[in-house]
Amino acid sequence: MSQELGKALAGQFQMDPAAILESLNKGMWQGRPQTADEIAAAALYLASDQSSAITGQALNVDGGIAFY
């Protein structure tokens, strides 16, 4: 998803897609995009009995970019 977003923004701002993607990644506290496995782990947790007391919450699996 980050690569596609980088391409779209690069076209809009007439910049190199790699530079846009690098800039997006630097904005994340972890400094990298999340992997499919990390997102899947969060989804599996929410689908498990361990999350039975969680209701109506948003779980951001975004490396900390939501803090900005």
CHARMM-style PDB file with segment names, atoms N, HN, CA, C and O in Angstrom:
ATOM      1  N   MET     1       0.812  -1.179   0.000  1.00  0.00      PROA
ATOM      2  CA  MET     1       0.000   0.000   0.000  1.00  0.00      PROA
ATOM      3  C   MET     1       0.867   1.258   0.000  1.00  0.00      PROA
ATOM      4  O   MET     1       0.564   2.219  -0.707  1.00  0.00      PROA
ATOM      5  N   SER     2       1.931   1.256   0.782  1.00  0.00      PROA
ATOM      6  HN  SER     2       2.177   0.475   1.356  1.00  0.00      PROA
ATOM      7  CA  SER     2       2.804   2.432   0.849  1.00  0.00      PROA
ATOM      8  C   SER     2       3.441   2.729  -0.498  1.00  0.00      PROA
ATOM      9  O   SER     2       3.613   3.891  -0.866  1.00  0.00      PROA
ATOM     10  N   GLN     3       3.789   1.680  -1.234  1.00  0.00      PROA
ATOM     11  HN  GLN     3       3.649   0.737  -0.935  1.00  0.00      PROA
ATOM     12  CA  GLN     3       4.404   1.896  -2.540  1.00  0.00      PROA
ATOM     13  C   GLN     3       3.424   2.544  -3.504  1.00  0.00      PROA
ATOM     14  O   GLN     3       3.800   3.441  -4.259  1.00  0.00      PROA
ATOM     15  N   GLU     4       2.170   2.100  -3.486  1.00  0.00      PROA
ATOM     16  HN  GLU     4       1.865   1.371  -2.873  1.00  0.00      PROA
ATOM     17  CA  GLU     4       1.157   2.690  -4.362  1.00  0.00      PROA
ATOM     18  C   GLU     4       0.861   4.133  -3.960  1.00  0.00      PROA
ATOM     19  O   GLU     4       0.684   4.999  -4.816  1.00  0.00      PROA
ATOM     20  N   LEU     5       0.808   4.383  -2.656  1.00  0.00      PROA
ATOM     21  HN  LEU     5       0.951   3.679  -1.961  1.00  0.00      PROA
ATOM     22  CA  LEU     5       0.595   5.747  -2.174  1.00  0.00      PROA
ATOM     23  C   LEU     5       1.757   6.637  -2.593  1.00  0.00      PROA
ATOM     24  O   LEU     5       1.554   7.777  -3.012  1.00  0.00      PROA
ATOM     25  N   GLY     6       2.971   6.116  -2.481  1.00  0.00      PROA
ATOM     26  HN  GLY     6       3.135   5.190  -2.141  1.00  0.00      PROA
ATOM     27  CA  GLY     6       4.153   6.870  -2.892  1.00  0.00      PROA
ATOM     28  C   GLY     6       4.119   7.227  -4.359  1.00  0.00      PROA
ATOM     29  O   GLY     6       4.480   8.342  -4.736  1.00  0.00      PROA
ATOM     30  N   LYS     7       3.689   6.295  -5.195  1.00  0.00      PROA
ATOM     31  HN  LYS     7       3.396   5.389  -4.890  1.00  0.00      PROA
ATOM     32  CA  LYS     7       3.591   6.559  -6.636  1.00  0.00      PROA
ATOM     33  C   LYS     7       2.549   7.639  -6.921  1.00  0.00      PROA
ATOM     34  O   LYS     7       2.783   8.538  -7.729  1.00  0.00      PROA
ATOM     35  N   ALA     8       1.401   7.544  -6.253  1.00  0.00      PROA
ATOM     36  HN  ALA     8       1.211   6.814  -5.597  1.00  0.00      PROA
ATOM     37  CA  ALA     8       0.341   8.529  -6.478  1.00  0.00      PROA
ATOM     38  C   ALA     8       0.787   9.922  -6.037  1.00  0.00      PROA
ATOM     39  O   ALA     8       0.567  10.901  -6.749  1.00  0.00      PROA
ATOM     40  N   LEU     9       1.407  10.010  -4.871  1.00  0.00      PROA
ATOM     41  HN  LEU     9       1.585   9.214  -4.292  1.00  0.00      PROA
ATOM     42  CA  LEU     9       1.885  11.311  -4.386  1.00  0.00      PROA
ATOM     43  C   LEU     9       3.004  11.850  -5.263  1.00  0.00      PROA
ATOM     44  O   LEU     9       3.082  13.054  -5.507  1.00  0.00      PROA
ATOM     45  N   ALA    10       3.869  10.962  -5.736  1.00  0.00      PROA
ATOM     46  HN  ALA    10       3.806   9.984  -5.538  1.00  0.00      PROA
ATOM     47  CA  ALA    10       4.977  11.395  -6.593  1.00  0.00      PROA
ATOM     48  C   ALA    10       4.440  12.028  -7.874  1.00  0.00      PROA
ATOM     49  O   ALA    10       4.957  13.047  -8.334  1.00  0.00      PROA
ATOM     50  N   GLY    11       3.415  11.430  -8.441  1.00  0.00      PROA
ATOM     51  HN  GLY    11       2.995  10.603  -8.068  1.00  0.00      PROA
ATOM     52  CA  GLY    11       2.823  11.993  -9.643  1.00  0.00      PROA
ATOM     53  C   GLY    11       2.182  13.346  -9.377  1.00  0.00      PROA
ATOM     54  O   GLY    11       2.298  14.267 -10.186  1.00  0.00      PROA
ATOM     55  N   GLN    12       1.510  13.460  -8.246  1.00  0.00      PROA
ATOM     56  HN  GLN    12       1.417  12.712  -7.589  1.00  0.00      PROA
ATOM     57  CA  GLN    12       0.837  14.706  -7.899  1.00  0.00      PROA
ATOM     58  C   GLN    12       1.835  15.831  -7.618  1.00  0.00      PROA
ATOM     59  O   GLN    12       1.615  16.977  -8.009  1.00  0.00      PROA
ATOM     60  N   PHE    13       2.924  15.497  -6.945  1.00  0.00      PROA
ATOM     61  HN  PHE    13       3.103  14.566  -6.628  1.00  0.00      PROA
ATOM     62  CA  PHE    13       3.908  16.518  -6.568  1.00  0.00      PROA
ATOM     63  C   PHE    13       5.125  16.548  -7.498  1.00  0.00      PROA
ATOM     64  O   PHE    13       6.072  17.298  -7.263  1.00  0.00      PROA
ATOM     65  N   GLN    14       5.095  15.742  -8.538  1.00  0.00      PROA
ATOM     66  HN  GLN    14       4.325  15.133  -8.729  1.00  0.00      PROA
ATOM     67  CA  GLN    14       6.181  15.658  -9.514  1.00  0.00      PROA
ATOM     68  C   GLN    14       7.517  15.402  -8.830  1.00  0.00      PROA
ATOM     69  O   GLN    14       8.492  16.127  -9.029  1.00  0.00      PROA
ATOM     70  N   MET    15       7.534  14.344  -8.017  1.00  0.00      PROA
ATOM     71  HN  MET    15       6.742  13.755  -7.856  1.00  0.00      PROA
ATOM     72  CA  MET    15       8.734  13.950  -7.284  1.00  0.00      PROA
ATOM     73  C   MET    15       9.036  12.490  -7.589  1.00  0.00      PROA
ATOM     74  O   MET    15       8.202  11.772  -8.141  1.00  0.00      PROA
ATOM     75  N   ASP    16      10.223  12.065  -7.227  1.00  0.00      PROA
ATOM     76  HN  ASP    16      10.900  12.648  -6.779  1.00  0.00      PROA
ATOM     77  CA  ASP    16      10.639  10.683  -7.398  1.00  0.00      PROA
ATOM     78  C   ASP    16       9.850   9.799  -6.425  1.00  0.00      PROA
ATOM     79  O   ASP    16       9.818  10.093  -5.230  1.00  0.00      PROA
ATOM     80  N   PRO    17       9.207   8.711  -6.910  1.00  0.00      PROA
ATOM     81  CA  PRO    17       8.444   7.831  -6.017  1.00  0.00      PROA
ATOM     82  C   PRO    17       9.269   7.286  -4.854  1.00  0.00      PROA
ATOM     83  O   PRO    17       8.752   7.149  -3.745  1.00  0.00      PROA
ATOM     84  N   ALA    18      10.540   6.974  -5.090  1.00  0.00      PROA
ATOM     85  HN  ALA    18      10.960   7.085  -5.990  1.00  0.00      PROA
ATOM     86  CA  ALA    18      11.397   6.445  -4.015  1.00  0.00      PROA
ATOM     87  C   ALA    18      11.609   7.498  -2.927  1.00  0.00      PROA
ATOM     88  O   ALA    18      11.647   7.164  -1.743  1.00  0.00      PROA
ATOM     89  N   ALA    19      11.747   8.764  -3.320  1.00  0.00      PROA
ATOM     90  HN  ALA    19      11.717   9.035  -4.282  1.00  0.00      PROA
ATOM     91  CA  ALA    19      11.944   9.839  -2.347  1.00  0.00      PROA
ATOM     92  C   ALA    19      10.680  10.042  -1.514  1.00  0.00      PROA
ATOM     93  O   ALA    19      10.761  10.284  -0.309  1.00  0.00      PROA
ATOM     94  N   ILE    20       9.523   9.946  -2.147  1.00  0.00      PROA
ATOM     95  HN  ILE    20       9.457   9.750  -3.125  1.00  0.00      PROA
ATOM     96  CA  ILE    20       8.254  10.078  -1.424  1.00  0.00      PROA
ATOM     97  C   ILE    20       8.116   8.944  -0.413  1.00  0.00      PROA
ATOM     98  O   ILE    20       7.772   9.182   0.745  1.00  0.00      PROA
ATOM     99  N   LEU    21       8.381   7.716  -0.844  1.00  0.00      PROA
ATOM    100  HN  LEU    21       8.659   7.523  -1.785  1.00  0.00      PROA
ATOM    101  CA  LEU    21       8.258   6.556   0.045  1.00  0.00      PROA
ATOM    102  C   LEU    21       9.232   6.671   1.213  1.00  0.00      PROA
ATOM    103  O   LEU    21       8.871   6.373   2.351  1.00  0.00      PROA
ATOM    104  N   GLU    22      10.454   7.098   0.944  1.00  0.00      PROA
ATOM    105  HN  GLU    22      10.747   7.340   0.020  1.00  0.00      PROA
ATOM    106  CA  GLU    22      11.441   7.278   2.013  1.00  0.00      PROA
ATOM    107  C   GLU    22      10.967   8.332   3.012  1.00  0.00      PROA
ATOM    108  O   GLU    22      11.138   8.168   4.220  1.00  0.00      PROA
ATOM    109  N   SER    23      10.378   9.400   2.513  1.00  0.00      PROA
ATOM    110  HN  SER    23      10.239   9.533   1.531  1.00  0.00      PROA
ATOM    111  CA  SER    23       9.866  10.456   3.382  1.00  0.00      PROA
ATOM    112  C   SER    23       8.720   9.939   4.254  1.00  0.00      PROA
ATOM    113  O   SER    23       8.651  10.253   5.442  1.00  0.00      PROA
ATOM    114  N   LEU    24       7.828   9.153   3.668  1.00  0.00      PROA
ATOM    115  HN  LEU    24       7.884   8.898   2.702  1.00  0.00      PROA
ATOM    116  CA  LEU    24       6.723   8.571   4.440  1.00  0.00      PROA
ATOM    117  C   LEU    24       7.260   7.658   5.539  1.00  0.00      PROA
ATOM    118  O   LEU    24       6.798   7.704   6.679  1.00  0.00      PROA
ATOM    119  N   ASN    25       8.236   6.833   5.183  1.00  0.00      PROA
ATOM    120  HN  ASN    25       8.611   6.795   4.256  1.00  0.00      PROA
ATOM    121  CA  ASN    25       8.806   5.895   6.158  1.00  0.00      PROA
ATOM    122  C   ASN    25       9.515   6.623   7.301  1.00  0.00      PROA
ATOM    123  O   ASN    25       9.447   6.184   8.449  1.00  0.00      PROA
ATOM    124  N   LYS    26      10.187   7.722   6.999  1.00  0.00      PROA
ATOM    125  HN  LYS    26      10.242   8.079   6.067  1.00  0.00      PROA
ATOM    126  CA  LYS    26      10.875   8.486   8.044  1.00  0.00      PROA
ATOM    127  C   LYS    26       9.883   9.110   9.016  1.00  0.00      PROA
ATOM    128  O   LYS    26      10.227   9.384  10.166  1.00  0.00      PROA
ATOM    129  N   GLY    27       8.650   9.337   8.560  1.00  0.00      PROA
ATOM    130  HN  GLY    27       8.371   9.114   7.626  1.00  0.00      PROA
ATOM    131  CA  GLY    27       7.628   9.909   9.413  1.00  0.00      PROA
ATOM    132  C   GLY    27       7.047   8.925  10.412  1.00  0.00      PROA
ATOM    133  O   GLY    27       6.329   9.319  11.332  1.00  0.00      PROA
ATOM    134  N   MET    28       7.351   7.656  10.237  1.00  0.00      PROA
ATOM    135  HN  MET    28       7.934   7.336   9.490  1.00  0.00      PROA
ATOM    136  CA  MET    28       6.865   6.633  11.162  1.00  0.00      PROA
ATOM    137  C   MET    28       7.864   6.468  12.296  1.00  0.00      PROA
ATOM    138  O   MET    28       9.072   6.493  12.063  1.00  0.00      PROA
ATOM    139  N   TRP    29       7.381   6.303  13.506  1.00  0.00      PROA
ATOM    140  HN  TRP    29       6.399   6.283  13.695  1.00  0.00      PROA
ATOM    141  CA  TRP    29       8.282   6.144  14.642  1.00  0.00      PROA
ATOM    142  C   TRP    29       9.179   4.935  14.471  1.00  0.00      PROA
ATOM    143  O   TRP    29      10.318   4.943  14.937  1.00  0.00      PROA
ATOM    144  N   GLN    30       8.688   3.895  13.811  1.00  0.00      PROA
ATOM    145  HN  GLN    30       7.762   3.889  13.432  1.00  0.00      PROA
ATOM    146  CA  GLN    30       9.518   2.708  13.587  1.00  0.00      PROA
ATOM    147  C   GLN    30      10.416   2.869  12.363  1.00  0.00      PROA
ATOM    148  O   GLN    30      11.342   2.082  12.167  1.00  0.00      PROA
ATOM    149  N   GLY    31      10.153   3.870  11.550  1.00  0.00      PROA
ATOM    150  HN  GLY    31       9.401   4.509  11.709  1.00  0.00      PROA
ATOM    151  CA  GLY    31      10.994   4.142  10.391  1.00  0.00      PROA
ATOM    152  C   GLY    31      10.828   3.174   9.239  1.00  0.00      PROA
ATOM    153  O   GLY    31      11.679   3.104   8.353  1.00  0.00      PROA
ATOM    154  N   ARG    32       9.729   2.422   9.248  1.00  0.00      PROA
ATOM    155  HN  ARG    32       9.038   2.478   9.969  1.00  0.00      PROA
ATOM    156  CA  ARG    32       9.490   1.464   8.176  1.00  0.00      PROA
ATOM    157  C   ARG    32       8.001   1.161   8.097  1.00  0.00      PROA
ATOM    158  O   ARG    32       7.277   1.320   9.080  1.00  0.00      PROA
ATOM    159  N   PRO    33       7.543   0.725   6.927  1.00  0.00      PROA
ATOM    160  CA  PRO    33       6.146   0.317   6.836  1.00  0.00      PROA
ATOM    161  C   PRO    33       5.937  -1.021   7.551  1.00  0.00      PROA
ATOM    162  O   PRO    33       6.881  -1.787   7.743  1.00  0.00      PROA
ATOM    163  N   GLN    34       4.717  -1.283   7.931  1.00  0.00      PROA
ATOM    164  HN  GLN    34       3.950  -0.660   7.775  1.00  0.00      PROA
ATOM    165  CA  GLN    34       4.434  -2.531   8.618  1.00  0.00      PROA
ATOM    166  C   GLN    34       4.287  -3.663   7.606  1.00  0.00      PROA
ATOM    167  O   GLN    34       3.915  -3.452   6.452  1.00  0.00      PROA
ATOM    168  N   THR    35       4.589  -4.857   8.074  1.00  0.00      PROA
ATOM    169  HN  THR    35       4.892  -5.028   9.012  1.00  0.00      PROA
ATOM    170  CA  THR    35       4.517  -6.019   7.196  1.00  0.00      PROA
ATOM    171  C   THR    35       3.103  -6.602   7.230  1.00  0.00      PROA
ATOM    172  O   THR    35       2.317  -6.327   8.137  1.00  0.00      PROA
ATOM    173  N   ALA    36       2.812  -7.398   6.237  1.00  0.00      PROA
ATOM    174  HN  ALA    36       3.450  -7.622   5.501  1.00  0.00      PROA
ATOM    175  CA  ALA    36       1.521  -8.084   6.198  1.00  0.00      PROA
ATOM    176  C   ALA    36       1.371  -8.987   7.422  1.00  0.00      PROA
ATOM    177  O   ALA    36       0.271  -9.128   7.955  1.00  0.00      PROA
ATOM    178  N   ASP    37       2.461  -9.593   7.866  1.00  0.00      PROA
ATOM    179  HN  ASP    37       3.355  -9.478   7.433  1.00  0.00      PROA
ATOM    180  CA  ASP    37       2.406 -10.461   9.054  1.00  0.00      PROA
ATOM    181  C   ASP    37       2.038  -9.675  10.309  1.00  0.00      PROA
ATOM    182  O   ASP    37       1.296 -10.178  11.153  1.00  0.00      PROA
ATOM    183  N   GLU    38       2.542  -8.455  10.444  1.00  0.00      PROA
ATOM    184  HN  GLU    38       3.144  -8.046   9.758  1.00  0.00      PROA
ATOM    185  CA  GLU    38       2.218  -7.633  11.609  1.00  0.00      PROA
ATOM    186  C   GLU    38       0.739  -7.245  11.617  1.00  0.00      PROA
ATOM    187  O   GLU    38       0.091  -7.251  12.663  1.00  0.00      PROA
ATOM    188  N   ILE    39       0.228  -6.917  10.464  1.00  0.00      PROA
ATOM    189  HN  ILE    39       0.755  -6.913   9.613  1.00  0.00      PROA
ATOM    190  CA  ILE    39      -1.186  -6.555  10.360  1.00  0.00      PROA
ATOM    191  C   ILE    39      -2.062  -7.779  10.591  1.00  0.00      PROA
ATOM    192  O   ILE    39      -3.090  -7.698  11.262  1.00  0.00      PROA
ATOM    193  N   ALA    40      -1.648  -8.914  10.029  1.00  0.00      PROA
ATOM    194  HN  ALA    40      -0.813  -8.979   9.484  1.00  0.00      PROA
ATOM    195  CA  ALA    40      -2.397 -10.156  10.238  1.00  0.00      PROA
ATOM    196  C   ALA    40      -2.399 -10.562  11.709  1.00  0.00      PROA
ATOM    197  O   ALA    40      -3.412 -11.049  12.210  1.00  0.00      PROA
ATOM    198  N   ALA    41      -1.288 -10.371  12.403  1.00  0.00      PROA
ATOM    199  HN  ALA    41      -0.464  -9.976  11.996  1.00  0.00      PROA
ATOM    200  CA  ALA    41      -1.215 -10.717  13.824  1.00  0.00      PROA
ATOM    201  C   ALA    41      -2.208  -9.890  14.633  1.00  0.00      PROA
ATOM    202  O   ALA    41      -2.837 -10.406  15.557  1.00  0.00      PROA
ATOM    203  N   ALA    42      -2.353  -8.621  14.295  1.00  0.00      PROA
ATOM    204  HN  ALA    42      -1.843  -8.202  13.544  1.00  0.00      PROA
ATOM    205  CA  ALA    42      -3.319  -7.771  14.991  1.00  0.00      PROA
ATOM    206  C   ALA    42      -4.749  -8.244  14.711  1.00  0.00      PROA
ATOM    207  O   ALA    42      -5.584  -8.290  15.615  1.00  0.00      PROA
ATOM    208  N   ALA    43      -5.019  -8.590  13.463  1.00  0.00      PROA
ATOM    209  HN  ALA    43      -4.341  -8.553  12.729  1.00  0.00      PROA
ATOM    210  CA  ALA    43      -6.355  -9.081  13.104  1.00  0.00      PROA
ATOM    211  C   ALA    43      -6.656 -10.398  13.809  1.00  0.00      PROA
ATOM    212  O   ALA    43      -7.766 -10.603  14.301  1.00  0.00      PROA
ATOM    213  N   LEU    44      -5.669 -11.290  13.859  1.00  0.00      PROA
ATOM    214  HN  LEU    44      -4.767 -11.123  13.459  1.00  0.00      PROA
ATOM    215  CA  LEU    44      -5.868 -12.572  14.551  1.00  0.00      PROA
ATOM    216  C   LEU    44      -6.106 -12.364  16.044  1.00  0.00      PROA
ATOM    217  O   LEU    44      -6.920 -13.062  16.649  1.00  0.00      PROA
ATOM    218  N   TYR    45      -5.399 -11.411  16.634  1.00  0.00      PROA
ATOM    219  HN  TYR    45      -4.737 -10.844  16.142  1.00  0.00      PROA
ATOM    220  CA  TYR    45      -5.609 -11.100  18.045  1.00  0.00      PROA
ATOM    221  C   TYR    45      -7.050 -10.648  18.264  1.00  0.00      PROA
ATOM    222  O   TYR    45      -7.717 -11.120  19.184  1.00  0.00      PROA
ATOM    223  N   LEU    46      -7.531  -9.734  17.420  1.00  0.00      PROA
ATOM    224  HN  LEU    46      -6.989  -9.350  16.673  1.00  0.00      PROA
ATOM    225  CA  LEU    46      -8.891  -9.230  17.588  1.00  0.00      PROA
ATOM    226  C   LEU    46      -9.942 -10.312  17.363  1.00  0.00      PROA
ATOM    227  O   LEU    46     -11.041 -10.240  17.914  1.00  0.00      PROA
ATOM    228  N   ALA    47      -9.606 -11.307  16.557  1.00  0.00      PROA
ATOM    229  HN  ALA    47      -8.713 -11.366  16.110  1.00  0.00      PROA
ATOM    230  CA  ALA    47     -10.530 -12.413  16.297  1.00  0.00      PROA
ATOM    231  C   ALA    47     -10.438 -13.511  17.354  1.00  0.00      PROA
ATOM    232  O   ALA    47     -11.239 -14.445  17.351  1.00  0.00      PROA
ATOM    233  N   SER    48      -9.473 -13.401  18.247  1.00  0.00      PROA
ATOM    234  HN  SER    48      -8.823 -12.642  18.250  1.00  0.00      PROA
ATOM    235  CA  SER    48      -9.258 -14.450  19.246  1.00  0.00      PROA
ATOM    236  C   SER    48     -10.039 -14.178  20.534  1.00  0.00      PROA
ATOM    237  O   SER    48     -10.565 -13.084  20.743  1.00  0.00      PROA
ATOM    238  N   ASP    49     -10.099 -15.195  21.385  1.00  0.00      PROA
ATOM    239  HN  ASP    49      -9.672 -16.083  21.215  1.00  0.00      PROA
ATOM    240  CA  ASP    49     -10.737 -15.056  22.690  1.00  0.00      PROA
ATOM    241  C   ASP    49      -9.978 -14.080  23.589  1.00  0.00      PROA
ATOM    242  O   ASP    49     -10.559 -13.534  24.527  1.00  0.00      PROA
ATOM    243  N   GLN    50      -8.699 -13.854  23.321  1.00  0.00      PROA
ATOM    244  HN  GLN    50      -8.228 -14.298  22.559  1.00  0.00      PROA
ATOM    245  CA  GLN    50      -7.909 -12.941  24.153  1.00  0.00      PROA
ATOM    246  C   GLN    50      -8.417 -11.505  24.088  1.00  0.00      PROA
ATOM    247  O   GLN    50      -8.144 -10.710  24.987  1.00  0.00      PROA
ATOM    248  N   SER    51      -9.143 -11.173  23.048  1.00  0.00      PROA
ATOM    249  HN  SER    51      -9.365 -11.819  22.318  1.00  0.00      PROA
ATOM    250  CA  SER    51      -9.642  -9.804  22.902  1.00  0.00      PROA
ATOM    251  C   SER    51     -11.132  -9.705  23.231  1.00  0.00      PROA
ATOM    252  O   SER    51     -11.801  -8.768  22.797  1.00  0.00      PROA
ATOM    253  N   SER    52     -11.645 -10.652  23.982  1.00  0.00      PROA
ATOM    254  HN  SER    52     -11.101 -11.413  24.335  1.00  0.00      PROA
ATOM    255  CA  SER    52     -13.087 -10.709  24.233  1.00  0.00      PROA
ATOM    256  C   SER    52     -13.632  -9.477  24.966  1.00  0.00      PROA
ATOM    257  O   SER    52     -14.826  -9.193  24.864  1.00  0.00      PROA
ATOM    258  N   ALA    53     -12.806  -8.752  25.689  1.00  0.00      PROA
ATOM    259  HN  ALA    53     -11.836  -8.983  25.772  1.00  0.00      PROA
ATOM    260  CA  ALA    53     -13.272  -7.572  26.411  1.00  0.00      PROA
ATOM    261  C   ALA    53     -13.100  -6.281  25.610  1.00  0.00      PROA
ATOM    262  O   ALA    53     -13.442  -5.204  26.098  1.00  0.00      PROA
ATOM    263  N   ILE    54     -12.584  -6.374  24.410  1.00  0.00      PROA
ATOM    264  HN  ILE    54     -12.306  -7.248  24.013  1.00  0.00      PROA
ATOM    265  CA  ILE    54     -12.356  -5.188  23.586  1.00  0.00      PROA
ATOM    266  C   ILE    54     -13.591  -4.936  22.726  1.00  0.00      PROA
ATOM    267  O   ILE    54     -14.039  -5.816  21.991  1.00  0.00      PROA
ATOM    268  N   THR    55     -14.134  -3.728  22.828  1.00  0.00      PROA
ATOM    269  HN  THR    55     -13.771  -3.013  23.426  1.00  0.00      PROA
ATOM    270  CA  THR    55     -15.298  -3.360  22.017  1.00  0.00      PROA
ATOM    271  C   THR    55     -15.123  -1.944  21.487  1.00  0.00      PROA
ATOM    272  O   THR    55     -14.636  -1.067  22.200  1.00  0.00      PROA
ATOM    273  N   GLY    56     -15.511  -1.723  20.262  1.00  0.00      PROA
ATOM    274  HN  GLY    56     -15.907  -2.436  19.683  1.00  0.00      PROA
ATOM    275  CA  GLY    56     -15.563  -0.390  19.685  1.00  0.00      PROA
ATOM    276  C   GLY    56     -14.257   0.373  19.681  1.00  0.00      PROA
ATOM    277  O   GLY    56     -14.259   1.585  19.898  1.00  0.00      PROA
ATOM    278  N   GLN    57     -13.158  -0.284  19.445  1.00  0.00      PROA
ATOM    279  HN  GLN    57     -13.155  -1.269  19.269  1.00  0.00      PROA
ATOM    280  CA  GLN    57     -11.854   0.378  19.446  1.00  0.00      PROA
ATOM    281  C   GLN    57     -11.220   0.320  18.063  1.00  0.00      PROA
ATOM    282  O   GLN    57     -11.490  -0.587  17.276  1.00  0.00      PROA
ATOM    283  N   ALA    58     -10.389   1.285  17.788  1.00  0.00      PROA
ATOM    284  HN  ALA    58     -10.169   2.022  18.427  1.00  0.00      PROA
ATOM    285  CA  ALA    58      -9.575   1.268  16.576  1.00  0.00      PROA
ATOM    286  C   ALA    58      -8.172   0.835  16.972  1.00  0.00      PROA
ATOM    287  O   ALA    58      -7.599   1.364  17.924  1.00  0.00      PROA
ATOM    288  N   LEU    59      -7.633  -0.105  16.257  1.00  0.00      PROA
ATOM    289  HN  LEU    59      -8.099  -0.535  15.483  1.00  0.00      PROA
ATOM    290  CA  LEU    59      -6.278  -0.584  16.522  1.00  0.00      PROA
ATOM    291  C   LEU    59      -5.406  -0.155  15.348  1.00  0.00      PROA
ATOM    292  O   LEU    59      -5.522  -0.703  14.252  1.00  0.00      PROA
ATOM    293  N   ASN    60      -4.545   0.811  15.575  1.00  0.00      PROA
ATOM    294  HN  ASN    60      -4.451   1.256  16.465  1.00  0.00      PROA
ATOM    295  CA  ASN    60      -3.663   1.300  14.519  1.00  0.00      PROA
ATOM    296  C   ASN    60      -2.403   0.447  14.470  1.00  0.00      PROA
ATOM    297  O   ASN    60      -1.623   0.414  15.421  1.00  0.00      PROA
ATOM    298  N   VAL    61      -2.219  -0.230  13.367  1.00  0.00      PROA
ATOM    299  HN  VAL    61      -2.853  -0.203  12.594  1.00  0.00      PROA
ATOM    300  CA  VAL    61      -0.999  -1.012  13.139  1.00  0.00      PROA
ATOM    301  C   VAL    61      -0.240  -0.247  12.059  1.00  0.00      PROA
ATOM    302  O   VAL    61      -0.212  -0.637  10.892  1.00  0.00      PROA
ATOM    303  N   ASP    62       0.373   0.852  12.486  1.00  0.00      PROA
ATOM    304  HN  ASP    62       0.351   1.169  13.434  1.00  0.00      PROA
ATOM    305  CA  ASP    62       0.929   1.795  11.512  1.00  0.00      PROA
ATOM    306  C   ASP    62       2.325   2.298  11.856  1.00  0.00      PROA
ATOM    307  O   ASP    62       2.789   3.278  11.272  1.00  0.00      PROA
ATOM    308  N   GLY    63       2.995   1.647  12.788  1.00  0.00      PROA
ATOM    309  HN  GLY    63       2.618   0.852  13.263  1.00  0.00      PROA
ATOM    310  CA  GLY    63       4.339   2.051  13.122  1.00  0.00      PROA
ATOM    311  C   GLY    63       4.457   3.384  13.822  1.00  0.00      PROA
ATOM    312  O   GLY    63       5.555   3.929  13.932  1.00  0.00      PROA
ATOM    313  N   GLY    64       3.344   3.923  14.300  1.00  0.00      PROA
ATOM    314  HN  GLY    64       2.452   3.480  14.211  1.00  0.00      PROA
ATOM    315  CA  GLY    64       3.371   5.163  15.040  1.00  0.00      PROA
ATOM    316  C   GLY    64       3.052   6.408  14.229  1.00  0.00      PROA
ATOM    317  O   GLY    64       3.119   7.515  14.762  1.00  0.00      PROA
ATOM    318  N   ILE    65       2.711   6.262  12.968  1.00  0.00      PROA
ATOM    319  HN  ILE    65       2.656   5.362  12.535  1.00  0.00      PROA
ATOM    320  CA  ILE    65       2.442   7.459  12.156  1.00  0.00      PROA
ATOM    321  C   ILE    65       1.176   8.170  12.614  1.00  0.00      PROA
ATOM    322  O   ILE    65       1.018   9.362  12.350  1.00  0.00      PROA
ATOM    323  N   ALA    66       0.269   7.471  13.295  1.00  0.00      PROA
ATOM    324  HN  ALA    66       0.397   6.503  13.510  1.00  0.00      PROA
ATOM    325  CA  ALA    66      -0.976   8.089  13.767  1.00  0.00      PROA
ATOM    326  C   ALA    66      -0.723   9.126  14.863  1.00  0.00      PROA
ATOM    327  O   ALA    66      -1.609   9.928  15.159  1.00  0.00      PROA
ATOM    328  N   PHE    67       0.453   9.128  15.464  1.00  0.00      PROA
ATOM    329  HN  PHE    67       1.173   8.477  15.224  1.00  0.00      PROA
ATOM    330  CA  PHE    67       0.772  10.092  16.510  1.00  0.00      PROA
ATOM    331  C   PHE    67       0.977  11.493  15.947  1.00  0.00      PROA
ATOM    332  O   PHE    67       0.949  12.471  16.694  1.00  0.00      PROA
ATOM    333  N   TYR    68       1.181  11.596  14.655  1.00  0.00      PROA
ATOM    334  HN  TYR    68       1.204  10.802  14.048  1.00  0.00      PROA
ATOM    335  CA  TYR    68       1.396  12.910  14.052  1.00  0.00      PROA
ATOM    336  C   TYR    68       0.064  13.494  13.761  1.00  0.00      PROA
ATOM    337  OT1 TYR    68      -0.022  14.609  13.246  1.00  0.00      PROA
TER     338      TYR     68
END
